[in-house]
Amino acid sequence: MSIWMFVIGFFIFFVYVIFLVWNIVYNGNKQQEENYPDIDKNTDIVDMDGIGNQGRVPIYTYKKKKKF
């Protein structure tokens, strides 16, 4: 068996893996766009249930007053 057989086999396998990964990523993104077209990246992910901010911890940071 020649070394060229392994080189060509590795090349075919490498191309197959590249197209496999591309297909998984492309179809995953396409499926997400088709199934959830109204969800943007700017949407509040925490409030996906739609009941509001009940039970959420506020983001406000309170500044302590300096004592003189």
N, C-alpha and C positions, 0 to 999 in steps of 0.2 A: 504494500500500500504506500502510496506516495504522500508526501507532506502536502501536496497541492489539493488532495481530496479533503484533508482536514481544514485547509485554509478556505476553500470554497464552501464547505459545510458550515464553518463558523460564520462566514459572510452571510449566507442565507439565513442562518439562525439569528444573527444580529439584526438584519433587515426585518425579519418577522417580529422580533421583540419590539423594535421601534414602532412599527405599524400597529402592533397590539396595544401599546401604551397610548399612542395617539388616538386610536379608536375608542379606548375607554374614556379618556379625558374629553374628547369631542362629543361623544354621545351622552356623557354625564352632564355636560354643560347644556347641550341641546334639550335634554329631558327636563332639566331644571327650568329652563326658559319656557317650555311648553306647559309644564304642570303648574308653575307658580309665576305667571307673567306679571302679576300686580305687586309682588314683593320686591322692593328695591333693597339696595344695600344700605340705604339711609333709614330703613324701618327700624323701629325699636324692637330688637329681638326678644327682650325680656317680657314685653307686653304682647306676646303673640296670642294669648288666650282671649284678649279683648275685654277684660274686666277692669282695666285701669291700673292705677298704681297702688292698689291695696296691698299693704304689707311690705312694700319696698322701702329700703333704707334711703333717706334723702342724700343727695350728693353734696349738699351744702357743707362747707367747712366754716366753722365759726372761729373768728379771731378772738383771742383773749385780750381783754383790756389791760393795758400796762398800769401797774400801780406805782405811784410816785412816792 
